[in-house]
Amino acid sequence: MPNAGEIEARLFQFAPGEGAMEWDNVGLLVGDPEQPVERVLVALDITRGVVDEAIASGCQLIVAHHPVMNCRWLPVQNIREDTPQGRLLRKMMRHDISAICMHTNLDVAWAGVNDALADALGLRDAQPLCENGLGRIGELPEPVALSDFVRYVSQALHCTGLRYADAGKPVRRVAVGGGACGEFIGAAIGAGCDTYVTADLSYHQFLDAGDQGINLLDAGHFPTEDPVCARLVDYLSREFPQLCVFKSASHREVIQYYVEGEN
């Protein structure tokens, strides 16, 4: 059976580590590279529920997109039982569960986060949106009304809700950016896109969309990135047929929406 270090090396073939941004933290972040692995759980994030699921399922390894520690938004300085992150990491260590995280290197990789998102939305001939490989641009088979596209995106990504701004254009040439990619709205406009699908957009970005002439859809961080998990499951299953690899059933969108007048 493979060990955690061998699985890490194969994942870096899929999403090379040099593609990660300077501030990022990718690779085997928790565990022993020599640890034998029989069962792997794939999830977007390593949460308490995901760790409990891994324990209950007898997994030795969790493969995730978002880093579990030492990244821009979660700079771990200690591992203490009286902090949420410390409890999580200590629990993983007590149960000998390793963690491999493929983050911004998976965002830019071919067949990674953004290709999975473009495919989920049925975009044809997807190409990178940015020079660094982030985002994708593709086209729908034919133009559709924005209202129909909003419904389609919500269903395709299993959104619990979706925010959008209507620039008065039909949808045909679409840019996508999995996760928080609002900073690339200008790149989408410059590439001649009529619509941009991403997540975590601000009020002012929505406010300016009409004047900029681009439809904006904020489909949520989890829904726009979750499609890559199935690709990781498929990849690891092909590369290591002896492994049992499966996607987390416990990790899902946590943001819910209340709309006045709806049940």
N, C-alpha and C positions, 0 to 999 in steps of 0.2 A: 504494500500500500504506500502511497506517496506521503511525504511529510509536509509540514506547513511551509518550509522554505522552498520546496519544489513547486508547490501550488503558487506561492508568491511569484516565483520566477516565470511561471507560465502565464500568470495574469499580467506581468510586466511585458510579455510578448504581445498580448492583446492591447494593452494600454501602457506604452513605455513611460517609465518614471520621469524621463526628461521633459515630458509634456506637462508635468505639474507646475503650477505657479510657484514662485519663490517662497511665498509665505505658507504654502500648503504642507501637509504631512501625509504621506502615502506609503503603502507597503505593509509589512507585518509590524503592527504597532503594539500588539500584546501577544505574549507567548514565546514558545521555544521553536526555533526553526526546525529542530530535529523531531518535533512531536509527530508521531504517526497520526494520520487523519483517515477516518472511514466515512464520516458523515459531515456534510457542510450545509449550513443555513445561510441563505442569501437575503439581505434586507437593504433598504435604503439607508436606515439609521440603526445604530446599536442602542436600543432603549432597554429599560428594565424588562418590559414585556418580551422583547426579542431574546434577551439573555435567558429568561425563564423558559421560553420556548425551546431554545437550544439545549438547555439542561434536560428538559422533559423528553426531548427527542434524541438524546444521546449524541449530540453533535460535539465534535472536538474543535470546530472552526466556524467562525462567522465571517462571511465576506460581505462588506458593506460599501456604500458609496461615500457617505459622509464620514470624515475622520472621528474616531471616538475620543481623541485627545490631542493636545498640542497643535492647534490650528488657530487661525486668526480670531475666531469667535469663542474658542474654548481653550485658553492657554493653561493647561494643568500644571500647577506648581507643587501640589502635594496629593497624596492618595489617602484620604481620611474617611473613616466610617461615618462621620457626622456631616459629610457633604454629599449631595446627590451623585456627582460624578465619581467621587471616591468610593461610595458604596457599590456603584456599578462595576468599577474596575476591580475592586477587591473581590466581588462575587465571581467575576470571570476568572480571577486567579485561583480562588478557592476551588473552583470546579474545573480548572485546567482547560479553559476555553480560550483559544487564540483568536485574534482579530486581524484580518487583512482589509485595508481600506484603499479603494481606488477612487480618487476624487477628481480634481481638475484634469488629471491625465486621462481620465475616462470621459470627461466632457469633450476633449478635443480629439479623441481617438476615432478612427473610422469604425463604424458599427457600434460606437459608444452611445453616450447619453443623447446627443442631439440627432444622430441618425435614427435611434430608436424612436424618438419623439416625432421626427419627420415621417417615418414609416407608419407610426400609429395614426397620423393625420392624413395619410394617403397622398403625401407630396411626391411628385415625380422629379427625377433627376436632381436630387438634393446635392448642393455644393456648400462649402463653408461660407458663413456669413462674414467672418473676420479673418484677418491675415494669420492670427495665432491659432486658427482652427476652430474657434468657438462658434456655436450657432450653425444653422443651416438655412439655405434658401431653396425652395422648390415651388412647383406649380401644381394646382389642382387640374384635373382633366378638363374642366370647363368652369366658367365663372359661376358663383353662387351668391345669393343674397347674404348679407352679413348675419341676419337673424337665423338663417338656416345653418350657416357655418358655426355660429355660437352654439347652437343646439348639438351639432355634430361633434364639435370639440368636447363639449361637456360629456356626451355619451361615450366617445372614444377613449377619453382619459378617466372616466368614472369620477368626475368632479362632484364634490358636495355643493359646489356653487362656483360661479364664474363672474368676474367683473370685466366690463368692457366699455370701450368708447367708440362711438360710431362717427367716422369721418365722411360718411356719405358715399362710400365707394363699394362696388361689388368686390368679392374676394376671388382672386385668381393667383397672384404671385405672393407667396407667403414666406415670411422669415420666422424661424423658431429659435428660442433660446431656453434650454431646460434650466429650471431654477431661476435665481435672481440675475437676470440679464437685461435689466432696464437701461443700463448704460449704453447698450448697442442699438437703441432706437434710431439714432442718426445713421448708423451703418445700414440698417434696413431701408431707411428712406433713400439713402444714396444708391442702394442697389435696385431701386425702382419697385420696391415692394408696396403693395396696397394694404397689407395686413401683417401684424407682428404678434406672435403668441409667445408669452413668457410668463414670469411670475414675480411677485413681490414689488409691483409697480407703486409709485407714489402718487399722491393727489395731483401734484403739479405735472407729472407726466401724462396723466389722463386729461388734465385741463388743457394742455398744449396740443393734444393729438389732433383735434379738428383743424387748427391753424397749420399744423405740419402736414396734414393730408394723409394720415395713416390710421387705419383701424387698429386699436390696441385690445388685446385679450390677455387678462391675467387669469390663467387657469390654475394657479396654485403651485407652490414649490413641489410638494409631494406628487401631485398628478403628472406634472411635466417631466419629472425625473424617474418615476417608478417604472416606466416601460423598460428601462435598461436592466432591471433585475432579472427579467425573463431571459435576456440575452446572456447574462452572466451564468445563469443556471445551464443554459444550452451549451455554452462554451466549455464550462468545466466538466459537464457530462460527456462531451465529445473527447476532451483532452485526457480525462481520467475516467474511463468506463467503469473502473472498479469502485468509484466513489458513489455514495448516495447523496445527491445534491438536490435541494428543494428550496423554494421561495417561502419566505415567512408568511404565515397565515394570520399572525397577530398584529403586524405593523401595517397601519393604514392611515389615511388622511385624518388628522386630528382637528382641523378647522371646520366648523359648522357655520351655516348661515341662517339668519332669521330674516324673512321677508314679510313685511306687514301685509295682511290680507290672505296669506297662504297658510294652509294647514301643515 
